[in-house]
Amino acid sequence: MSLLENKIGIVFGVANKRSIAWAIAQAWKKAGATLAFTYQGDRLKENVEELAGTFGPDTLILPCDVTKDDDINRVFTEVGAKFGRLDLALHSVAFAPKDALEGEFVNTSREAFRVAHDVSAYSLVAIARAAAPLMTQGGSIVAMTYYGAEKVVPHYNVMGVAKAALEASTRYLAYDLGPKRIRVNCISAGPVNTLAARGISGFSEMLKHYEAHAPLKRNVLPEELGATGTFLASDGAAAITGQVIYVDGGYQIMGM
């Protein structure tokens, strides 16, 4: 029996074939899950439709602006109408204005701070709130984070602060939803060459730094994130909630 056989999931955050969300979606599908997808705006619609369409012509693909509660509620209404329940949700959504990811954090504007937290952290709360009523048999919500939530990573700036809020939100959601057998966890990934990552100043140097200093002396592979995402979605992680799981070649353990 496959790890996720008969599980129904929804994926937020696929942008293109290099997306971490797509790596995890592929792993969930391989493990037996049936998935729905959302996309942010017309710019990404074609990419998501092309990728998600490989899972079958009847794959549910829905537009969603995660800053709008009406959009989120409509998505879960449609998921409920099609499947009747939900078991898995992946939150791989983050954004900050480009100028907030350059220069010094102290110069972050009020608006950039608001946008980064709304898109990157509060959206997890809104998605969990809308997903929970469909998770009638329990469920697993997985969010993506990064080490910049814990320690200073130059140029990550306001995104690191937003990821810290995401990780704290994960713990509070885990507490609230635990009685419903809904687990909420984060995967803290090492740097991966995604569309979002390339917006961070000095990203290529970050890749080289990890390869030089992580105990495994290499960068993480997308399929390794997919494997961890599958574990957290499976019954093998039934007693794990509110946690940040580091998948970074061991970089997080290093002091020097």
C-alpha positions as a Markdown table, in Angstrom:
| # | Residue | x | y | z |
|---|---|---|---|---|
| 1 | Met | 0.0 | 0.0 | 0.0 |
| 2 | Ser | 1.3 | 3.5 | -0.9 |
| 3 | Leu | 2.0 | 5.9 | 1.9 |
| 4 | Leu | -0.6 | 8.4 | 0.8 |
| 5 | Glu | -3.1 | 6.1 | -0.9 |
| 6 | Asn | -6.6 | 7.5 | -0.9 |
| 7 | Lys | -5.4 | 10.9 | 0.5 |
| 8 | Ile | -6.7 | 14.1 | -0.9 |
| 9 | Gly | -4.4 | 17.1 | -0.9 |
| 10 | Ile | -4.2 | 20.7 | -2.1 |
| 11 | Val | -1.0 | 22.5 | -3.1 |
| 12 | Phe | -0.4 | 26.3 | -2.8 |
| 13 | Gly | 2.7 | 27.7 | -4.3 |
| 14 | Val | 3.6 | 26.0 | -7.6 |
| 15 | Ala | 5.2 | 28.6 | -9.9 |
| 16 | Asn | 7.2 | 26.4 | -12.3 |
| 17 | Lys | 8.9 | 23.0 | -12.5 |
| 18 | Arg | 11.7 | 24.2 | -10.2 |
| 19 | Ser | 9.3 | 25.1 | -7.4 |
| 20 | Ile | 9.7 | 23.3 | -4.1 |
| 21 | Ala | 5.9 | 23.0 | -4.1 |
| 22 | Trp | 6.1 | 21.1 | -7.4 |
| 23 | Ala | 8.8 | 18.7 | -6.0 |
| 24 | Ile | 6.6 | 17.9 | -3.0 |
| 25 | Ala | 3.5 | 17.6 | -5.2 |
| 26 | Gln | 5.2 | 15.1 | -7.4 |
| 27 | Ala | 6.3 | 13.1 | -4.3 |
| 28 | Trp | 2.7 | 13.1 | -2.9 |
| 29 | Lys | 1.3 | 12.0 | -6.2 |
| 30 | Lys | 3.9 | 9.2 | -6.5 |
| 31 | Ala | 2.9 | 8.1 | -3.0 |
| 32 | Gly | -0.8 | 7.8 | -4.0 |
| 33 | Ala | -2.4 | 11.1 | -3.2 |
| 34 | Thr | -5.0 | 12.9 | -5.4 |
| 35 | Leu | -4.2 | 16.6 | -5.6 |
| 36 | Ala | -5.7 | 19.9 | -6.4 |
| 37 | Phe | -3.6 | 23.0 | -7.2 |
| 38 | Thr | -3.9 | 26.8 | -6.9 |
| 39 | Tyr | -2.1 | 29.5 | -8.8 |
| 40 | Gln | -1.5 | 33.2 | -8.2 |
| 41 | Gly | -2.6 | 35.4 | -11.0 |
| 42 | Asp | -2.7 | 35.0 | -14.8 |
| 43 | Arg | 1.1 | 35.2 | -15.1 |
| 44 | Leu | 1.4 | 31.7 | -13.4 |
| 45 | Lys | -1.8 | 30.2 | -14.7 |
| 46 | Glu | -0.3 | 28.6 | -17.8 |
| 47 | Asn | 2.7 | 27.1 | -15.9 |
| 48 | Val | 0.5 | 25.5 | -13.2 |
| 49 | Glu | -2.0 | 24.2 | -15.7 |
| 50 | Glu | 0.7 | 22.6 | -17.8 |
| 51 | Leu | 2.4 | 21.0 | -14.8 |
| 52 | Ala | -0.7 | 20.0 | -12.8 |
| 53 | Gly | -2.3 | 18.7 | -16.1 |
| 54 | Thr | 0.3 | 15.9 | -16.1 |
| 55 | Phe | -1.5 | 14.4 | -13.1 |
| 56 | Gly | -4.7 | 13.9 | -15.2 |
| 57 | Pro | -7.2 | 15.9 | -17.2 |
| 58 | Asp | -9.6 | 16.2 | -14.3 |
| 59 | Thr | -7.1 | 17.7 | -11.9 |
| 60 | Leu | -8.7 | 20.6 | -10.0 |
| 61 | Ile | -6.7 | 23.8 | -10.7 |
| 62 | Leu | -8.0 | 27.0 | -9.1 |
| 63 | Pro | -7.0 | 30.7 | -9.0 |
| 64 | Cys | -6.2 | 32.0 | -5.5 |
| 65 | Asp | -4.8 | 35.2 | -4.1 |
| 66 | Val | -3.9 | 34.2 | -0.6 |
| 67 | Thr | -4.3 | 37.8 | 0.6 |
| 68 | Lys | -8.0 | 37.6 | 0.0 |
| 69 | Asp | -10.2 | 35.5 | 2.4 |
| 70 | Asp | -12.9 | 35.2 | -0.2 |
| 71 | Asp | -10.5 | 33.6 | -2.7 |
| 72 | Ile | -9.3 | 31.1 | 0.0 |
| 73 | Asn | -12.8 | 30.3 | 1.1 |
| 74 | Arg | -13.9 | 29.7 | -2.5 |
| 75 | Val | -11.0 | 27.3 | -3.1 |
| 76 | Phe | -11.9 | 25.2 | -0.2 |
| 77 | Thr | -15.6 | 25.3 | -1.1 |
| 78 | Glu | -14.8 | 23.9 | -4.5 |
| 79 | Val | -12.4 | 21.3 | -3.0 |
| 80 | Gly | -15.2 | 20.2 | -0.6 |
| 81 | Ala | -17.7 | 20.0 | -3.5 |
| 82 | Lys | -15.4 | 17.8 | -5.6 |
| 83 | Phe | -13.9 | 15.5 | -3.0 |
| 84 | Gly | -16.0 | 15.8 | 0.1 |
| 85 | Arg | -13.0 | 16.0 | 2.4 |
| 86 | Leu | -9.3 | 16.9 | 2.6 |
| 87 | Asp | -6.3 | 15.2 | 4.2 |
| 88 | Leu | -3.3 | 17.3 | 3.1 |
| 89 | Ala | -2.4 | 20.9 | 2.5 |
| 90 | Leu | 0.9 | 22.3 | 1.3 |
| 91 | His | 1.7 | 26.0 | 2.0 |
| 92 | Ser | 4.7 | 27.1 | -0.1 |
| 93 | Val | 3.9 | 30.7 | -0.5 |
| 94 | Ala | 6.1 | 33.7 | 0.2 |
| 95 | Phe | 6.6 | 37.2 | -1.1 |
| 96 | Ala | 8.3 | 40.4 | -0.2 |
| 97 | Pro | 9.0 | 43.4 | -2.5 |
| 98 | Lys | 12.3 | 43.1 | -4.2 |
| 99 | Asp | 13.8 | 46.3 | -2.7 |
| 100 | Ala | 13.1 | 44.8 | 0.8 |
| 101 | Leu | 15.5 | 41.9 | -0.1 |
| 102 | Glu | 18.4 | 44.3 | -0.8 |
| 103 | Gly | 20.3 | 46.6 | 1.4 |
| 104 | Glu | 19.7 | 46.8 | 5.1 |
| 105 | Phe | 16.7 | 45.4 | 7.1 |
| 106 | Val | 16.5 | 48.6 | 9.1 |
| 107 | Asn | 15.3 | 50.4 | 6.0 |
| 108 | Thr | 12.3 | 48.0 | 5.5 |
| 109 | Ser | 9.2 | 50.1 | 4.7 |
| 110 | Arg | 6.0 | 49.7 | 6.7 |
| 111 | Glu | 4.3 | 48.5 | 3.6 |
| 112 | Ala | 7.0 | 46.0 | 2.7 |
| 113 | Phe | 6.8 | 44.6 | 6.2 |
| 114 | Arg | 3.0 | 44.3 | 6.0 |
| 115 | Val | 3.0 | 42.6 | 2.6 |
| 116 | Ala | 5.7 | 40.1 | 3.5 |
| 117 | His | 3.8 | 39.0 | 6.6 |
| 118 | Asp | 0.4 | 38.9 | 5.0 |
| 119 | Val | 1.5 | 36.8 | 2.1 |
| 120 | Ser | 4.2 | 34.7 | 3.8 |
| 121 | Ala | 2.8 | 34.1 | 7.3 |
| 122 | Tyr | -0.8 | 35.1 | 7.7 |
| 123 | Ser | -1.8 | 33.1 | 4.6 |
| 124 | Leu | -1.0 | 29.9 | 6.5 |
| 125 | Val | -3.4 | 30.9 | 9.3 |
| 126 | Ala | -6.1 | 31.6 | 6.7 |
| 127 | Ile | -5.5 | 28.4 | 4.8 |
| 128 | Ala | -5.5 | 26.3 | 7.9 |
| 129 | Arg | -8.8 | 27.9 | 9.1 |
| 130 | Ala | -10.5 | 27.1 | 5.8 |
| 131 | Ala | -9.0 | 23.6 | 5.4 |
| 132 | Ala | -9.8 | 22.4 | 8.9 |
| 133 | Pro | -13.5 | 21.8 | 8.4 |
| 134 | Leu | -12.8 | 19.5 | 5.5 |
| 135 | Met | -10.2 | 17.5 | 7.5 |
| 136 | Thr | -12.8 | 15.4 | 9.1 |
| 137 | Gln | -10.5 | 12.4 | 9.4 |
| 138 | Gly | -7.6 | 14.4 | 10.6 |
| 139 | Gly | -4.9 | 15.8 | 8.4 |
| 140 | Ser | -1.5 | 17.2 | 7.8 |
| 141 | Ile | -0.6 | 20.8 | 6.9 |
| 142 | Val | 3.0 | 21.4 | 5.7 |
| 143 | Ala | 4.6 | 24.8 | 5.3 |
| 144 | Met | 7.9 | 25.8 | 3.9 |
| 145 | Thr | 10.4 | 27.9 | 5.9 |
| 146 | Tyr | 14.1 | 28.8 | 5.9 |
| 147 | Tyr | 17.0 | 29.2 | 8.4 |
| 148 | Gly | 16.8 | 32.9 | 8.0 |
| 149 | Ala | 13.8 | 32.7 | 10.4 |
| 150 | Glu | 16.2 | 31.7 | 13.2 |
| 151 | Lys | 19.5 | 33.4 | 12.3 |
| 152 | Val | 20.5 | 36.4 | 10.3 |
| 153 | Val | 21.1 | 35.7 | 6.6 |
| 154 | Pro | 22.3 | 38.9 | 4.9 |
| 155 | His | 19.8 | 40.2 | 2.3 |
| 156 | Tyr | 17.0 | 37.8 | 3.5 |
| 157 | Asn | 15.8 | 40.8 | 5.6 |
| 158 | Val | 12.1 | 41.1 | 6.1 |
| 159 | Met | 11.5 | 37.6 | 4.7 |
| 160 | Gly | 13.4 | 36.1 | 7.6 |
| 161 | Val | 11.2 | 38.0 | 10.0 |
| 162 | Ala | 8.1 | 36.8 | 8.2 |
| 163 | Lys | 9.4 | 33.2 | 8.2 |
| 164 | Ala | 9.8 | 33.5 | 12.0 |
| 165 | Ala | 6.2 | 34.5 | 12.2 |
| 166 | Leu | 5.3 | 31.6 | 10.0 |
| 167 | Glu | 7.1 | 29.2 | 12.3 |
| 168 | Ala | 5.5 | 30.6 | 15.4 |
| 169 | Ser | 2.1 | 30.4 | 13.7 |
| 170 | Thr | 2.8 | 26.7 | 13.0 |
| 171 | Arg | 3.2 | 26.1 | 16.7 |
| 172 | Tyr | 0.0 | 27.9 | 17.6 |
| 173 | Leu | -2.0 | 26.2 | 14.8 |
| 174 | Ala | -0.6 | 22.8 | 15.9 |
| 175 | Tyr | -2.0 | 23.5 | 19.4 |
| 176 | Asp | -5.4 | 24.7 | 18.2 |
| 177 | Leu | -5.9 | 22.0 | 15.6 |
| 178 | Gly | -4.4 | 19.1 | 17.5 |
| 179 | Pro | -7.7 | 18.0 | 19.1 |
| 180 | Lys | -9.0 | 17.5 | 15.6 |
| 181 | Arg | -6.0 | 15.3 | 14.7 |
| 182 | Ile | -4.7 | 17.9 | 12.3 |
| 183 | Arg | -0.9 | 18.2 | 12.4 |
| 184 | Val | 0.9 | 21.4 | 11.3 |
| 185 | Asn | 4.7 | 21.3 | 10.6 |
| 186 | Cys | 7.4 | 23.2 | 8.7 |
| 187 | Ile | 10.1 | 22.0 | 6.4 |
| 188 | Ser | 13.2 | 24.3 | 6.7 |
| 189 | Ala | 14.9 | 23.8 | 3.3 |
| 190 | Gly | 18.4 | 24.6 | 2.4 |
| 191 | Pro | 18.7 | 27.0 | -0.5 |
| 192 | Val | 17.2 | 25.7 | -3.8 |
| 193 | Asn | 17.4 | 27.4 | -7.1 |
| 194 | Thr | 13.8 | 28.5 | -7.4 |
| 195 | Leu | 12.1 | 31.5 | -9.0 |
| 196 | Ala | 11.6 | 33.0 | -5.5 |
| 197 | Ala | 15.2 | 32.3 | -4.4 |
| 198 | Arg | 16.7 | 34.1 | -7.3 |
| 199 | Gly | 15.0 | 37.3 | -6.1 |
| 200 | Ile | 17.4 | 37.3 | -3.1 |
| 201 | Ser | 20.5 | 39.3 | -3.5 |
| 202 | Gly | 23.6 | 37.2 | -3.3 |
| 203 | Phe | 21.8 | 33.9 | -3.8 |
| 204 | Ser | 24.5 | 32.2 | -5.9 |
| 205 | Glu | 27.0 | 32.9 | -3.1 |
| 206 | Met | 24.6 | 31.4 | -0.6 |
| 207 | Leu | 24.5 | 28.1 | -2.6 |
| 208 | Lys | 28.3 | 28.0 | -2.5 |
| 209 | His | 28.5 | 28.8 | 1.2 |
| 210 | Tyr | 26.1 | 25.9 | 2.1 |
| 211 | Glu | 28.1 | 23.5 | -0.1 |
| 212 | Ala | 31.3 | 24.5 | 1.7 |
| 213 | His | 30.0 | 24.5 | 5.2 |
| 214 | Ala | 27.2 | 22.0 | 5.6 |
| 215 | Pro | 28.3 | 18.7 | 7.1 |
| 216 | Leu | 27.2 | 16.8 | 4.0 |
| 217 | Lys | 29.2 | 19.2 | 1.8 |
| 218 | Arg | 26.4 | 19.7 | -0.8 |
| 219 | Asn | 23.1 | 21.5 | -1.3 |
| 220 | Val | 19.7 | 19.8 | -0.8 |
| 221 | Leu | 17.9 | 18.3 | -3.8 |
| 222 | Pro | 14.3 | 19.0 | -4.6 |
| 223 | Glu | 13.4 | 15.3 | -4.4 |
| 224 | Glu | 14.8 | 15.2 | -0.9 |
| 225 | Leu | 12.3 | 17.9 | 0.1 |
| 226 | Gly | 9.6 | 15.8 | -1.6 |
| 227 | Ala | 10.6 | 12.8 | 0.5 |
| 228 | Thr | 10.4 | 14.8 | 3.7 |
| 229 | Gly | 7.1 | 16.3 | 2.6 |
| 230 | Thr | 5.7 | 12.8 | 2.0 |
| 231 | Phe | 6.9 | 11.6 | 5.4 |
| 232 | Leu | 5.2 | 14.5 | 7.2 |
| 233 | Ala | 2.0 | 13.9 | 5.2 |
| 234 | Ser | 2.0 | 10.2 | 6.1 |
| 235 | Asp | 0.9 | 8.2 | 9.1 |
| 236 | Gly | 4.6 | 7.7 | 9.9 |
| 237 | Ala | 4.6 | 11.2 | 11.3 |
| 238 | Ala | 1.3 | 10.8 | 13.1 |
| 239 | Ala | 2.8 | 12.0 | 16.4 |
| 240 | Ile | 4.8 | 14.9 | 14.9 |
| 241 | Thr | 3.2 | 18.4 | 15.0 |
| 242 | Gly | 4.3 | 22.0 | 15.6 |
| 243 | Gln | 7.9 | 21.1 | 14.5 |
| 244 | Val | 10.4 | 22.6 | 12.1 |
| 245 | Ile | 12.2 | 19.8 | 10.2 |
| 246 | Tyr | 15.6 | 20.9 | 8.8 |
| 247 | Val | 16.4 | 19.5 | 5.4 |
| 248 | Asp | 19.6 | 21.4 | 4.7 |
| 249 | Gly | 22.5 | 18.9 | 4.7 |
| 250 | Gly | 23.0 | 19.6 | 8.4 |
| 251 | Tyr | 23.9 | 23.3 | 8.0 |
| 252 | Gln | 21.6 | 24.3 | 10.9 |
| 253 | Ile | 23.7 | 22.5 | 13.4 |
| 254 | Met | 26.9 | 24.4 | 12.6 |
| 255 | Gly | 28.2 | 27.2 | 14.9 |
| 256 | Met | 31.2 | 28.0 | 12.7 |
